Amino acid sequence: MRVALVNLYRALAERQMLIGSSGNVSARDGVGMLISPTGCEADSLTADDFVKMSLDGSYDGARAPSSEWELHSAIYRAAPNAQVIVHTHSDHATALSCLNRPLPAFHYNVAEFGGEDVRCAGYATFGTPELARLAADAIAGRSACLLANHGMIVHAANNDAALASAIRLEALCRQYLLACSAGQPRMLSREEMNAALARYATYGKKQEII
Ligand SMILES: [Zn+2]
C-alpha cells in the first residue's frame, strides 16, 4: 500500500497536479489511515515516509503527517466508501475555488462526482478542524469538492480511480473556465443532469469515461 501511494503521489506530480510540496494523498488503513508526510517532495519521497496514524491524530514514526491530516480524517469518518483521498492545488480547480463558486452543470461529466455540481466548501485556514468540517459537509454524497481559495479534494475506491478522478476534475475545471472566457456556457437542465446521473448509475464507475 505504501509503494502504491508513492506511485500515486509521483503520478500527480508528473501531471503538474502538485506544486512544490502542496497536495497530499492518503489511503484508509484499518481503522486509521496512511498519509503523506508534511513537507513532502515527489523526488525524494519513499514508502517509509508515509505516516500511519489514527483518525484522531495520533501517530508513530520519524516524520509528521501532512498538516491537512484532519481534512482526510474527516472525510474517512463521513464517507465509508472513501478508500483513497487526493488533495491538490492543481491550477484550474484552484482558480475556480478562488471565485468561491461550485463547478456547475456545464458538462454531463460533472455528474461523475455524484451530483449536479461539485460544491465549493467555504474558506477556513488550512490545517484546521474548521476546514475539515466544511470539506466533509461539501463532499457529502459526492466524491469531490472544491475548497474555497485553496484547491480541491477527491475520494475514490482505489488509487487508480483517485488519480483518474483528480485528473478529470482538474480537466473539467479547465474546460469550464475556458468556456466562461469565451462566453456564457449553457447549463444543463435538472432533467438533463438527472439523466446523466442515471446513466452513470447504470454503467457503474468502471465505465464512467464515456
Ligand atoms: Zn492544501
Boltz pocket constraint, residues with backbone or C-beta under 6 A from the ligand:
constraints:
  - pocket:
      binder: B
      contacts: [[A, 22], [A, 23], [A, 68], [A, 87], [A, 88], [A, 89], [A, 126], [A, 150], [A, 151]]
      max_distance: 6.0
